[in-house]
Amino acid sequence: MNTLHSPPRARFAEKAKSYDAHAKVQAEAAEWLAQWLPPESTCTEVLELGAGTGLFTQHLASQYPNATCTDVSQEMLAVCQERVSGLNYSIQDAWQPLPKPGTWDLITACSLLQWAPDPLEVVNNWAHALATDGRILTAFFIAPTLPEMEVVMGGTGPVQWRSTAQWQDIFTSVGLRIERFETDSRCYTFASAMHFWKAIHGTGATVSRRIKPSALLRFFRDYEDRFPDPKGVYSTWTFCRAELIRA
Ligand SMILES: C[S@@+](CC[C@H](N)C(=O)[O-])C[C@H]1O[C@@H](n2cnc3c(N)ncnc32)[C@H](O)[C@@H]1O
């Protein structure tokens, strides 16, 4: 059976309308990252990558009303703009070199970086986009995240959940100074394995459509047998937040 995989962009576009209903984990990550937002006066040029429906943008906008808010998906950006008006909005692929290199005081990205196909190259691009003393503020998911799924599905999934040490290596090797770095493993319960599956699917962190109904039913049954909770089933997510400075 295929497991989670790095979602094609189009899949996020499809999920623009359903994302918020399923994005409890991502909403918590956004709140958690917002606690580290630098005070208003610190940054002038502010760029958000992978803004999605604006779960983090709403926090950013309260302190940085002139921020530039981007996503690769027009559909996601449209929902974001409905939630948070008045920012600058544009389409930007976060895996490509960023506009106006050397000028950004603050680059933010929430629940995005774990999908980077080549994190070293991507983080290097982000570092080059920063002004001197500029900072990256990012939250993403690291190992162990969704380990229960891997147990039930067998083997490792195509998402490579990297460790703290691997991410720290990536950041320092592109010349970023790690100002703050924190991880937090959280357990979430879902009414059933099917509800859990729908939440994963509804946020675009989707699973292969090639899974046969019989295999899916087997997954639900095995997940409920192995990872029960008084309220249904549980899953583990490990959050990471990092503040990185261009030295
Ligand atoms: C899991 S959502 C997170 C959205 C939002 N930041 C949040 O905290 O809820 C990931 C977002 O990243 C966007 N995305 C995926 N690949 C991207 C890329 N290469 N460049 C920019 N955005 C991308 C998706 O369209 C989606 O809106």
The ligand as an SDF file (V2000), in Angstrom:
LIG
                    3D

 27 29  0  0  0  0  0  0  0  0999 V2000
    0.1750   22.3520    4.8840 C   0  0  0  0  0  0  0  0  0  0  0  0
   -0.2160   23.8690    4.0550 S   0  0  0  0  0  0  0  0  0  0  0  0
    0.2700   25.0890    5.2640 C   0  0  0  0  0  0  0  0  0  0  0  0
   -0.4250   26.3760    5.0210 C   0  0  0  0  0  0  0  0  0  0  0  0
   -0.2460   27.4340    6.1030 C   0  0  0  0  0  0  0  0  0  0  0  0
    1.0920   27.9820    6.1090 N   0  0  0  0  0  0  0  0  0  0  0  0
   -0.6330   26.9340    7.4580 C   0  0  0  0  0  0  0  0  0  0  0  0
    0.1410   27.1400    8.3960 O   0  0  0  0  0  0  0  0  0  0  0  0
   -1.7150   26.3620    7.5880 O   0  0  0  0  0  0  0  0  0  0  0  0
    1.0730   23.9900    2.8880 C   0  0  0  0  0  0  0  0  0  0  0  0
    0.8900   25.1210    1.8920 C   0  0  0  0  0  0  0  0  0  0  0  0
    2.0810   25.2030    1.1420 O   0  0  0  0  0  0  0  0  0  0  0  0
    1.7640   25.4110   -0.2020 C   0  0  0  0  0  0  0  0  0  0  0  0
    2.8600   24.8660   -0.9990 N   0  0  0  0  0  0  0  0  0  0  0  0
    3.1390   23.5910   -1.3340 C   0  0  0  0  0  0  0  0  0  0  0  0
    4.2460   23.5420   -2.0860 N   0  0  0  0  0  0  0  0  0  0  0  0
    4.6550   24.8230   -2.2210 C   0  0  0  0  0  0  0  0  0  0  0  0
    5.7330   25.4300   -2.9030 C   0  0  0  0  0  0  0  0  0  0  0  0
    6.6060   24.7190   -3.6070 N   0  0  0  0  0  0  0  0  0  0  0  0
    5.8640   26.7750   -2.8300 N   0  0  0  0  0  0  0  0  0  0  0  0
    4.9850   27.5260   -2.1410 C   0  0  0  0  0  0  0  0  0  0  0  0
    3.9260   27.0210   -1.4890 N   0  0  0  0  0  0  0  0  0  0  0  0
    3.7730   25.6740   -1.5380 C   0  0  0  0  0  0  0  0  0  0  0  0
    0.4600   24.7080   -0.4450 C   0  0  0  0  0  0  0  0  0  0  0  0
   -0.2240   25.2460   -1.5580 O   0  0  0  0  0  0  0  0  0  0  0  0
   -0.2360   24.9570    0.8900 C   0  0  0  0  0  0  0  0  0  0  0  0
   -0.9950   26.1260    0.8340 O   0  0  0  0  0  0  0  0  0  0  0  0
  1  2  1  0
  2  3  1  0
  2 10  1  0
  3  4  1  0
  4  5  1  0
  5  6  1  0
  5  7  1  0
  7  8  2  0
  7  9  1  0
 10 11  1  0
 11 12  1  0
 11 26  1  0
 12 13  1  0
 13 14  1  0
 13 24  1  0
 14 15  1  0
 14 23  1  0
 15 16  2  0
 16 17  1  0
 17 18  1  0
 17 23  2  0
 18 19  1  0
 18 20  2  0
 20 21  1  0
 21 22  2  0
 22 23  1  0
 24 25  1  0
 24 26  1  0
 26 27  1  0
M  CHG  2   2   1   9  -1
M  END
$$$$
